[in-house]
Amino acid sequence: WDNLEELVKEYDIKLAIHNHGLTSTYRNPETVKRILNARDKRIGVCLDAGHATGAGFDIAKVFREYDGRVFDIHLKDKKVEQADGKEVIHDVEIGTGQANFKGLFSELKRANWNGVLAIETDNDAFAKSPDRYVDGAIEFVKTNQP
């Protein structure tokens, strides 16, 4: 982190921490907040809505608690189900899973957020034929604004 922070300062660039699933070092927002609190303001977050949801976090609350340090968002949705006594996380069409998009969109508006919002999927079927997935995501965002 010291080396990365030096580069951020030297080149006046932003760097984003990405929460990438249950096995990621950065899956827990508290871990990321500890890093942010100790580092330059140009170090922020690439917030993955699907991974945060799959890890059991409310995406609106996570966004709010990062307090202006979210630089971009990966827009995807997850559904957590029980199968054979284990939690199974499914990547689903945006708006059909458990992500709190209503709350997130309200937080984005409140914050007058102007970062990058990227449509993303971890589902191979969606990725192989993305038109319906992307069109559905765009429509969902347009029709669910506060």
C-alpha positions as CSV (number, residue, x, y, z in Angstrom):
1,W,0.0,0.0,0.0
2,D,2.9,2.4,0.7
3,N,4.3,1.9,-2.8
4,L,0.8,2.3,-4.4
5,E,0.2,5.4,-2.4
6,E,3.5,6.9,-3.5
7,L,2.6,6.3,-7.2
8,V,-0.9,7.8,-6.7
9,K,0.7,11.0,-5.3
10,E,3.6,11.1,-7.8
11,Y,1.4,10.7,-10.9
12,D,-1.8,12.3,-9.4
13,I,-3.9,9.3,-10.4
14,K,-6.8,7.5,-8.8
15,L,-6.6,3.9,-7.6
16,A,-9.6,1.8,-6.8
17,I,-9.9,-1.2,-4.5
18,H,-12.3,-3.8,-6.0
19,N,-14.4,-6.1,-3.7
20,H,-14.3,-9.3,-5.6
21,G,-16.4,-12.0,-4.0
22,L,-16.4,-14.1,-0.8
23,T,-12.8,-15.2,-1.1
24,S,-11.4,-11.7,-1.8
25,T,-9.3,-9.9,0.9
26,Y,-11.5,-6.9,0.2
27,R,-14.9,-8.6,0.4
28,N,-15.7,-6.9,3.8
29,P,-16.4,-3.1,3.5
30,E,-14.8,-2.6,7.0
31,T,-11.5,-3.9,5.7
32,V,-11.6,-1.5,2.8
33,K,-12.7,1.4,5.0
34,R,-9.6,0.9,7.2
35,I,-7.4,1.2,4.2
36,L,-9.2,4.3,2.9
37,N,-9.0,6.0,6.3
38,A,-5.2,5.6,6.3
39,R,-4.5,6.6,2.7
40,D,-4.6,9.4,0.2
41,K,-8.1,10.5,-0.9
42,R,-7.2,9.5,-4.5
43,I,-7.4,5.9,-3.3
44,G,-11.0,4.8,-3.4
45,V,-13.3,2.0,-4.4
46,C,-14.5,0.1,-7.5
47,L,-17.7,-1.1,-5.9
48,D,-19.1,-4.3,-7.3
49,A,-22.8,-4.4,-6.4
50,G,-23.2,-8.1,-7.1
51,H,-20.2,-9.2,-5.1
52,A,-21.3,-7.0,-2.1
53,T,-24.8,-8.4,-2.3
54,G,-23.6,-12.0,-2.6
55,A,-21.4,-11.4,0.5
56,G,-24.5,-10.3,2.4
57,F,-24.0,-6.5,2.4
58,D,-26.6,-3.8,1.6
59,I,-25.1,-2.0,-1.4
60,A,-26.7,1.3,-0.6
61,K,-25.3,1.3,2.9
62,V,-21.9,0.3,1.7
63,F,-21.9,3.1,-0.9
64,R,-22.9,5.7,1.7
65,E,-20.3,4.5,4.2
66,Y,-17.5,4.9,1.7
67,D,-18.3,8.6,1.9
68,G,-17.4,9.9,-1.5
69,R,-14.6,7.4,-2.2
70,V,-16.5,5.3,-4.7
71,F,-15.0,6.0,-8.1
72,D,-16.9,3.4,-10.2
73,I,-19.5,0.8,-9.8
74,H,-19.9,-2.6,-11.4
75,L,-23.7,-3.0,-11.8
76,K,-24.7,-6.6,-11.4
77,D,-27.1,-8.5,-9.3
78,K,-26.8,-11.7,-7.2
79,K,-29.2,-14.1,-5.6
80,V,-28.1,-16.2,-2.7
81,E,-30.0,-19.5,-2.3
82,Q,-29.6,-22.6,-0.1
83,A,-28.7,-25.9,-1.9
84,D,-27.8,-29.0,-0.1
85,G,-27.2,-27.1,3.1
86,K,-24.8,-24.6,1.5
87,E,-25.2,-21.1,0.2
88,V,-25.0,-20.8,-3.5
89,I,-24.6,-17.4,-5.2
90,H,-26.1,-17.0,-8.6
91,D,-25.5,-14.1,-11.0
92,V,-28.9,-13.0,-12.2
93,E,-30.4,-10.3,-14.5
94,I,-30.0,-6.9,-12.9
95,G,-33.1,-6.1,-10.8
96,T,-34.1,-9.8,-10.3
97,G,-31.7,-10.6,-7.4
98,Q,-31.2,-9.3,-3.9
99,A,-29.2,-6.1,-4.5
100,N,-30.8,-3.0,-3.0
101,F,-30.8,-1.0,-6.2
102,K,-33.6,1.3,-5.1
103,G,-31.5,2.4,-2.1
104,L,-28.3,2.6,-4.2
105,F,-29.9,4.8,-6.8
106,S,-31.2,7.1,-4.0
107,E,-27.7,7.3,-2.5
108,L,-26.2,8.0,-5.9
109,K,-28.7,10.9,-6.4
110,R,-28.2,12.2,-2.9
111,A,-24.4,12.2,-3.4
112,N,-24.7,13.8,-6.9
113,W,-22.4,10.9,-7.9
114,N,-20.8,11.2,-11.3
115,G,-18.5,8.1,-11.4
116,V,-18.5,5.3,-13.9
117,L,-21.4,2.8,-13.8
118,A,-20.5,-0.3,-15.8
119,I,-22.9,-3.2,-16.6
120,E,-21.2,-6.5,-15.7
121,T,-22.0,-10.1,-15.4
122,D,-20.3,-13.3,-14.1
123,N,-22.8,-15.5,-15.8
124,D,-21.3,-17.2,-18.9
125,A,-24.7,-17.5,-20.6
126,F,-25.3,-13.7,-20.3
127,A,-21.7,-13.0,-21.4
128,K,-22.1,-15.1,-24.6
129,S,-25.2,-13.4,-25.7
130,P,-25.2,-10.0,-23.9
131,D,-27.8,-8.0,-25.8
132,R,-30.8,-9.0,-23.7
133,Y,-28.9,-8.7,-20.5
134,V,-27.5,-5.2,-21.3
135,D,-30.8,-3.9,-22.7
136,G,-32.6,-5.2,-19.6
137,A,-30.0,-3.5,-17.3
138,I,-30.3,-0.2,-19.1
139,E,-34.1,-0.3,-18.9
140,F,-33.9,-1.3,-15.3
141,V,-31.7,1.7,-14.4
142,K,-33.8,4.1,-16.5
143,T,-37.1,3.0,-14.9
144,N,-35.9,2.8,-11.3
145,Q,-34.5,6.3,-10.7
146,P,-35.7,8.1,-7.6
